[in-house]
Amino acid sequence: MITRTNPDVGYLDQSVFEALGFSQIVRADKTIYLSGIAPLTGTAEHLEAVSSNDMAAQVAFVLDILERCLASEGASLEHLVAVTVYSTDIETLGAEASLFHKCFGDHPPTSTWVEVAKLVHPDQMIEVTAIAVVP
């Protein structure tokens, strides 16, 4: 069974998902796929970046939304098996690696970090996709 949801977790307005044609979460049986979580808020007509030029604040926001999305599916950070982190500044992101360690604790997922030229919003520095598996 496959379900698709855009949970109300204090993140993006439903209009963003509709305008861009994607779901925040797709669950296929026990596997949960999370679309890119960005440090953005707002509607399809007006997206705002959270804490422009502050990598630590953007990472903290994204990890919080990741945790909230998992909770909406009855899962937790311990259920993560993989994350992919996209950043416009890999060196600055690397300086904030401790935030990931603090968040994931004793249950770190596999991880791939990739530097990209730009993301959807000009003030966005990071985006994270994830996969979790529940028992």
Short mmCIF file of the C-alpha atoms (twelve columns), coordinates in Angstrom:
data_MODEL
# 
_entry.id   MODEL 
# 
loop_
_atom_site.group_PDB 
_atom_site.id 
_atom_site.type_symbol 
_atom_site.label_atom_id 
_atom_site.label_alt_id 
_atom_site.label_comp_id 
_atom_site.label_asym_id 
_atom_site.label_seq_id 
_atom_site.Cartn_x 
_atom_site.Cartn_y 
_atom_site.Cartn_z 
_atom_site.pdbx_PDB_model_num 
ATOM 1   C CA . MET A 1   0.000  0.000  0.000  1 
ATOM 2   C CA . ILE A 2   1.265  3.474  -0.918 1 
ATOM 3   C CA . THR A 3   0.122  6.680  0.779  1 
ATOM 4   C CA . ARG A 4   1.061  10.273 -0.005 1 
ATOM 5   C CA . THR A 5   0.812  13.090 2.536  1 
ATOM 6   C CA . ASN A 6   1.777  16.686 3.182  1 
ATOM 7   C CA . PRO A 7   1.506  16.884 6.956  1 
ATOM 8   C CA . ASP A 8   0.882  20.204 8.670  1 
ATOM 9   C CA . VAL A 9   4.121  20.414 10.662 1 
ATOM 10  C CA . GLY A 10  4.728  24.172 10.596 1 
ATOM 11  C CA . TYR A 11  6.467  24.094 7.267  1 
ATOM 12  C CA . LEU A 12  5.152  24.860 3.791  1 
ATOM 13  C CA . ASP A 13  1.598  25.732 2.815  1 
ATOM 14  C CA . GLN A 14  -0.340 23.075 0.872  1 
ATOM 15  C CA . SER A 15  -0.223 25.392 -2.176 1 
ATOM 16  C CA . VAL A 16  3.517  24.720 -2.544 1 
ATOM 17  C CA . PHE A 17  2.999  20.978 -2.898 1 
ATOM 18  C CA . GLU A 18  0.154  21.499 -5.368 1 
ATOM 19  C CA . ALA A 19  2.021  24.070 -7.480 1 
ATOM 20  C CA . LEU A 20  5.199  21.984 -7.689 1 
ATOM 21  C CA . GLY A 21  3.433  18.626 -8.011 1 
ATOM 22  C CA . PHE A 22  5.042  16.612 -5.221 1 
ATOM 23  C CA . SER A 23  4.254  15.027 -1.872 1 
ATOM 24  C CA . GLN A 24  6.325  15.682 1.228  1 
ATOM 25  C CA . ILE A 25  5.959  12.070 2.341  1 
ATOM 26  C CA . VAL A 26  5.361  8.903  0.377  1 
ATOM 27  C CA . ARG A 27  4.969  5.750  2.423  1 
ATOM 28  C CA . ALA A 28  5.237  2.340  0.789  1 
ATOM 29  C CA . ASP A 29  4.370  -0.243 3.440  1 
ATOM 30  C CA . LYS A 30  7.113  0.135  6.073  1 
ATOM 31  C CA . THR A 31  9.351  2.480  4.072  1 
ATOM 32  C CA . ILE A 32  8.916  6.244  4.405  1 
ATOM 33  C CA . TYR A 33  10.368 8.536  1.729  1 
ATOM 34  C CA . LEU A 34  10.709 12.240 2.525  1 
ATOM 35  C CA . SER A 35  11.006 14.806 -0.247 1 
ATOM 36  C CA . GLY A 36  13.598 17.512 0.056  1 
ATOM 37  C CA . ILE A 37  13.076 19.463 3.253  1 
ATOM 38  C CA . ALA A 38  14.225 23.038 2.819  1 
ATOM 39  C CA . PRO A 39  14.609 25.961 5.232  1 
ATOM 40  C CA . LEU A 40  11.597 27.651 3.695  1 
ATOM 41  C CA . THR A 41  8.154  28.783 4.802  1 
ATOM 42  C CA . GLY A 42  5.227  30.317 3.003  1 
ATOM 43  C CA . THR A 43  3.014  29.744 0.027  1 
ATOM 44  C CA . ALA A 44  3.592  28.943 -3.642 1 
ATOM 45  C CA . GLU A 45  3.295  32.659 -4.385 1 
ATOM 46  C CA . HIS A 46  5.642  33.765 -1.600 1 
ATOM 47  C CA . LEU A 47  8.377  31.495 -0.277 1 
ATOM 48  C CA . GLU A 48  10.678 32.870 2.413  1 
ATOM 49  C CA . ALA A 49  14.014 31.444 3.498  1 
ATOM 50  C CA . VAL A 50  14.584 30.850 7.193  1 
ATOM 51  C CA . SER A 51  17.635 32.699 8.525  1 
ATOM 52  C CA . SER A 52  19.316 33.788 5.293  1 
ATOM 53  C CA . ASN A 53  23.094 33.281 5.340  1 
ATOM 54  C CA . ASP A 54  22.967 31.306 8.613  1 
ATOM 55  C CA . MET A 55  23.835 27.677 7.918  1 
ATOM 56  C CA . ALA A 56  23.434 26.552 11.533 1 
ATOM 57  C CA . ALA A 57  19.918 27.989 11.753 1 
ATOM 58  C CA . GLN A 58  18.929 26.473 8.402  1 
ATOM 59  C CA . VAL A 59  20.281 23.046 9.399  1 
ATOM 60  C CA . ALA A 60  18.454 23.205 12.748 1 
ATOM 61  C CA . PHE A 61  15.184 24.154 11.018 1 
ATOM 62  C CA . VAL A 62  15.460 21.355 8.448  1 
ATOM 63  C CA . LEU A 63  16.290 18.723 11.081 1 
ATOM 64  C CA . ASP A 64  13.337 19.858 13.192 1 
ATOM 65  C CA . ILE A 65  10.949 19.571 10.230 1 
ATOM 66  C CA . LEU A 66  12.443 16.159 9.387  1 
ATOM 67  C CA . GLU A 67  11.682 14.966 12.917 1 
ATOM 68  C CA . ARG A 68  8.129  16.374 12.758 1 
ATOM 69  C CA . CYS A 69  7.472  14.703 9.397  1 
ATOM 70  C CA . LEU A 70  8.632  11.357 10.759 1 
ATOM 71  C CA . ALA A 71  6.426  11.786 13.835 1 
ATOM 72  C CA . SER A 72  3.431  12.393 11.559 1 
ATOM 73  C CA . GLU A 73  3.984  8.830  10.317 1 
ATOM 74  C CA . GLY A 74  4.486  7.346  13.776 1 
ATOM 75  C CA . ALA A 75  8.242  7.177  13.223 1 
ATOM 76  C CA . SER A 76  11.275 8.815  14.817 1 
ATOM 77  C CA . LEU A 77  14.826 9.755  13.915 1 
ATOM 78  C CA . GLU A 78  15.905 6.268  15.007 1 
ATOM 79  C CA . HIS A 79  14.013 4.882  11.985 1 
ATOM 80  C CA . LEU A 80  16.116 6.834  9.468  1 
ATOM 81  C CA . VAL A 81  18.232 4.650  7.217  1 
ATOM 82  C CA . ALA A 82  19.506 7.274  4.752  1 
ATOM 83  C CA . VAL A 83  19.779 11.019 4.299  1 
ATOM 84  C CA . THR A 84  21.074 13.051 1.397  1 
ATOM 85  C CA . VAL A 85  22.135 16.606 2.161  1 
ATOM 86  C CA . TYR A 86  22.401 19.164 -0.637 1 
ATOM 87  C CA . SER A 87  24.235 22.398 0.102  1 
ATOM 88  C CA . THR A 88  25.387 25.455 -1.772 1 
ATOM 89  C CA . ASP A 89  28.422 25.658 0.545  1 
ATOM 90  C CA . ILE A 90  29.797 22.279 1.598  1 
ATOM 91  C CA . GLU A 91  32.590 23.775 3.723  1 
ATOM 92  C CA . THR A 92  30.181 25.839 5.806  1 
ATOM 93  C CA . LEU A 93  27.900 22.828 6.090  1 
ATOM 94  C CA . GLY A 94  30.838 20.732 7.296  1 
ATOM 95  C CA . ALA A 95  31.427 23.209 10.101 1 
ATOM 96  C CA . GLU A 96  27.904 22.398 11.329 1 
ATOM 97  C CA . ALA A 97  28.322 18.597 11.244 1 
ATOM 98  C CA . SER A 98  27.896 18.445 15.012 1 
ATOM 99  C CA . LEU A 99  24.228 19.406 14.574 1 
ATOM 100 C CA . PHE A 100 23.640 16.195 12.630 1 
ATOM 101 C CA . HIS A 101 25.511 14.149 15.215 1 
ATOM 102 C CA . LYS A 102 23.490 15.729 18.032 1 
ATOM 103 C CA . CYS A 103 20.222 15.090 16.160 1 
ATOM 104 C CA . PHE A 104 20.883 11.471 15.164 1 
ATOM 105 C CA . GLY A 105 22.759 10.446 18.306 1 
ATOM 106 C CA . ASP A 106 23.415 6.724  18.607 1 
ATOM 107 C CA . HIS A 107 21.338 5.906  15.497 1 
ATOM 108 C CA . PRO A 108 23.067 7.668  12.582 1 
ATOM 109 C CA . PRO A 109 21.669 6.900  9.117  1 
ATOM 110 C CA . THR A 110 23.777 6.495  6.019  1 
ATOM 111 C CA . SER A 111 24.545 9.906  4.612  1 
ATOM 112 C CA . THR A 112 25.638 11.578 1.391  1 
ATOM 113 C CA . TRP A 113 26.519 15.270 1.238  1 
ATOM 114 C CA . VAL A 114 26.548 17.006 -2.134 1 
ATOM 115 C CA . GLU A 115 27.471 20.580 -3.063 1 
ATOM 116 C CA . VAL A 116 25.180 22.131 -5.670 1 
ATOM 117 C CA . ALA A 117 25.346 25.431 -7.551 1 
ATOM 118 C CA . LYS A 118 21.971 26.632 -6.262 1 
ATOM 119 C CA . LEU A 119 18.689 25.525 -4.755 1 
ATOM 120 C CA . VAL A 120 15.093 26.650 -5.358 1 
ATOM 121 C CA . HIS A 121 15.324 29.842 -3.261 1 
ATOM 122 C CA . PRO A 122 18.312 32.211 -3.621 1 
ATOM 123 C CA . ASP A 123 18.815 32.397 0.179  1 
ATOM 124 C CA . GLN A 124 18.512 28.649 0.699  1 
ATOM 125 C CA . MET A 125 21.782 26.960 1.679  1 
ATOM 126 C CA . ILE A 126 20.620 23.391 2.415  1 
ATOM 127 C CA . GLU A 127 18.025 20.752 1.563  1 
ATOM 128 C CA . VAL A 128 17.691 17.230 2.967  1 
ATOM 129 C CA . THR A 129 15.951 14.125 1.605  1 
ATOM 130 C CA . ALA A 130 15.526 11.043 3.755  1 
ATOM 131 C CA . ILE A 131 14.365 7.444  3.910  1 
ATOM 132 C CA . ALA A 132 13.120 5.722  7.048  1 
ATOM 133 C CA . VAL A 133 11.960 2.183  7.728  1 
ATOM 134 C CA . VAL A 134 9.558  1.329  10.531 1 
ATOM 135 C CA . PRO A 135 9.292  -2.126 12.120 1 
# 
